[in-house]
């Protein structure tokens, strides 16, 4: 197969890895069997599993040789025993075995303890028993893992021994792991059937990689991001098999020639009938119905059955209840490509005729798609065009939007063909269908392109048709972060106020969202009120729920906002649409964060994440909720938790703005802790994810604040002033007061370098408690008046943001020192010092201490909290690991842990493994007991 690139990255096996790690600590599990076709990644999975185990856990591996079934008995177990002797020593192991000539000495003569050679009794039960004793002794010293690779090549004796060990091992610290191909010999199938009946055996079957995972593997192999077309081609041809992905990763054509030759060699020596049926099946596609294959092959029934039996027995085809499929798509591709072009065209034409004349040969849902495919390949453009349109309608009914779009794109490609009848097709309607498919599947780029083409061709005398296209293009543009305001305004102008339509209501709510995000609450409120009026007249509860959400966001006070959100929740529940409810929750969280109600926001976020999980919308709605959670934890000063959440979230694919927001959270934490280089690095990482448009304005303001804060902390006010000016110029600050007021606070500290700062502050509104508190600090910084600083402290006292509270207290203290009230200054400095110490905000703590020293003030040393619970008493566990440990002690499984913590089972498995290693225990039960004994968790029974 040539020089195939390889990568150490493990892609798409998080669930299986987590299951293995869990099995390693589960006393009820004796064995894990991992099945999968060649190249699916069984060995790579085992390699990663063993690497994740604690270093003290011995791993003994035995591989079955490919020729093992032809006469190498016990090969994998001999290898395992040899490794055991190397780690424990022959003398120690021999001391456990009966007599001077144990049966295991047949495998390893060094286990003899007598000087004279002696015949060893040929008793496999004795041999099995001695190996069992040896392994249980190993387990008595701690966890150990035995791995048998390629069980499909194992000899019968090895299979029998494996079954014996699974049935008789009583030591819970021993875990047996075996890998095998499911199409192994009959003896293997019997063993697998036997082991499946045992509750102590876990079976894993790693599935093929998804399209996304193939893309990740290609990126790791090529050390660059692959083109989308390359990902699609390799995904299709590899079937998600990691080995085939590697083989195809550097191919510029459809397949690698050497791979095709290898696959074609599988059908060498086929009977003529079987070869003909195989070729028909390759053209018909995989899977194909028996009736269609029979009709196209044209063989008498007895000869067809013989041919099919040969193909199935040779593992070229796999039989199902109604037809056949190639064992792997690459086999079909190789057979298909081996046909002469004229042979392929003839067979496609015959299949077109059969499907057109006898539509019952295939299921209804596949008829038009297969007819379009074969007609196109046969050059019958007229049939391909009409069949593609029909296939798109079938896909729409099944809510299969990508397939629908693909059929429609084929229609567009065909309708200008000289042999087509495309003149009778409503082309604008086809583009509208394409836009609708993209709208429903969030395919932003192709949707906007289709909308552009539709709007260029649509009849302007049909205003609602034009308005719908503009609304859909705006929605797609907003998803892409480029903004669709102009389209929405034009759409609204085309729709009459009376009688109202659902489309007008949708345009109004989209406008309200754009205005809210852009910082124009007055316009947002006006649009939301109109949308609610439309919803009320139409009885559209989902539309009314969204309108109430926007009215809540723009409400003049918290009480009114809560009333609107309550109405929105009730209406969303009545509508029975989880997507609407998640929209309400997302906006409610945004309002709670802006109002400083952070603890309530966390509760709302958890509800939203639970709904997103339960309704399979986590990929769509989870990122923004996780971003809000990280922002809330950052504001609350719970920085270790925020950092842990950010790292876990960034490990998964995210929209660009979500990625930028998380990096900015990390940057603010690093800045507060004095890690200025890391703060700037995270800020620049955020910058790379910010595109054009008004939707990124708030992030540009935050970015400027981080860069200005870093420069100011490093005594470079001129550079800080540059960053402030740039942020004010690029970030549309008047639309984002919550983010802009902290920037102005920084500017106030270097007001000599910013002559227009006061003018910016005069026009900047305050829309929430948080922005009002920041404004109070800005005012106090500019005036240096004691009264203003007291007002700033009072403003932050009602908002649980300890870092901002500490800075306000520090400012008040310096003002009191200037006024001569040393007692008040000392009180404020002491309170600020406690907060800074709790946050580990080193730069602020040092400024407080330096100010106190220069003023000759003695501050009480903050209480030594480590005297009660020393950091060492956590045994190196992170806050997240302590949370996992608490849930483990409660008896939660890995799956339950993942659901409760909103992380993957893979991440849970990693946490559990690290906890066991750090605590020096072997099982979850021991970990729970250790935690209670050392007060790492609270025992609810006390």
Buried (B, 14 or more C-beta within 10 A) or exposed (E): EEEBBEBEEBBBBBBBBBBBBBBBBBBEBBBBBBBBBEBBBBBBBBBBBBEBBBEEBBBBBBBBBEEBBEEBBBBBBBBBBBBBBEEBEBEEBBEBBEBBBBBBBBBBEBBBBEEEEEEBEEEBEBBBBBBBBBBBBBBEEBBBBBBBBBBBBBBBBBBBBBBBBBEEBEBBBBBBBBBBBEBBBEBBBEBBEBBEEEEBBBEBEBEBBEEEBBBBBBBBBBEEEBEEEBBBBBBBBBBBBBBBBBBBBBBEEEBBEEBBEBBBEBBEEBEEBBBBBBBBBBBBBBBBBBBBBBBBBEBEEEBBEBBBEBBBEBEBBBBEEEBBBBBBBBBBBBBBBBBEEEEBBBBBBBBBBBBBEEEEBBEEEBBBBBBBBBBBBBBBBBBBBBBBBBBBEBBBEEEBBEBBBBBBBBBBEBBEBEEBBBEEBEBBEBBBBBBBBBBBBEBBEBBBBBBBBBBEEBEEEEBBBBBBBBBBBBBBBBBBBBBBBEBBBBBBEBBEEEEBBEBBBBBBBBBBBBBBBBBBBEBBBBBBBBBBBBBBEBEBBBBBBBBBBBBBBBBEEBEEBBBBBEBBBBBBBEBEBBBBBBBBBBBBBBBBBBBBBBEBBBEBBBBBBBBBBEBEBBEBBBBBBBBBBBBBBBBBBBBEBBBBBBEBBBEBEBBBBBBBBBBBBBBBBBBBBBBBEBBBBBBBBBBEBBEEBBBBBBBBBBBBBBBBBBBBBEEBBEBBBBBBBBBBEBBBBBBBBBBBBBBBBBBBBBBEBBEEBBEBBEEBBBBBBBBBBBBBBBBBBBEEBBEBBBBBBEBBEEBBBBBBBBBBBBBBBBBBBEEEBBEBBBBBBBBBBBBBBBBBBBBBBEBBBEBBEEBEBEBEEBEEEEEEEEEEEBBEBBBBBBBBBBBBBEEBBBBBBBBBBBBBBBBBBBBBBBBBBBBEBBBBBBBBEBBBEEEBBEEEEE
